[in-house]
Amino acid sequence: MPDALTRVQVAAMVDHTLLKPEATAADVAALIDEARALGVYAVCVSPSMLPVRADGLRVAAVAGFPSGKHHSLIKGSEARLAVQQGAHEIDMVIDVGAAVAGDYNAVLADILTVRQGIADETVLKVILETAALSDEAIVECCLAAERAGANFVKTSTGFHPAGGASVEAVRLMAQTVGGRLGVKASGGIRTAETARAMIEAGATRLGLSGSRAVLEGFPD
């Protein structure tokens, strides 16, 4: 049960993240050092920061970040280059406007283009920006991600003015594709209580920038 989660168990679900536009190579190196100390699963960085020395850690990079309003071929190329430079996982942003308009075929095609641009063994996470979407759109985008061969659906970039992850969105995503795809909660998770609620709702991965503060709220 989530109440019994230990710090080690939660750390194994964490993508320790640094996506600020002002981030430097030194900041990324510090992120990796902290990630090792915390025992997290992966680090998530901007593709322009690759390659990085992160032995023992999974490396994730973003594509089409943060707006999602890049041409699908650009997203696919960005993802492919990131993998060539050492990324094991790609977190891509959908065209949120297409989802808002109900054009789920465009969402599907966008995700397919990125999926086809990277190796089969590369984990693909699809960022929906759930705070900007209706429940119907969240469900349809989750199903599109599944059809396109994604491995995870993810709530948010953490940069959208509408907000980040919510328990309600995570629960809806888990009800739609949980057990078949992973569910990553990301954006605005700053306390152990919030992280625990996301896990209880069905999150199988957490995107955190303040990982240390969150993990310190779980027992050893």
Sequence and secondary structure as in RCSB ss.txt:
>XXXX:A:sequence
MPDALTRVQVAAMVDHTLLKPEATAADVAALIDEARALGVYAVCVSPSMLPVRADGLRVAAVAGFPSGKHHSLIK
GSEARLAVQQGAHEIDMVIDVGAAVAGDYNAVLADILTVRQGIADETVLKVILETAALSDEAIVECCLAAERAGA
NFVKTSTGFHPAGGASVEAVRLMAQTVGGRLGVKASGGIRTAETARAMIEAGATRLGLSGSRAVLEGFPD
>XXXX:A:secstr
 GGG  HHHHHTTEEEEE  TT  HHHHHHHHHHHHHHT SEEEE GGG S   TTSEEEEEESTTT  S HHHH
HHHHHHHHHTT SEEEEE  HHHHHTT HHHHHHHHHHHHHHS TTSEEEEE  GGGS HHHHHHHHHHHHHTT 
SEEE   S  TT S  HHHHHHHHHHHBTTBEEEEESS  SHHHHHHHHHHT SEEEESSHHHHHTTS  
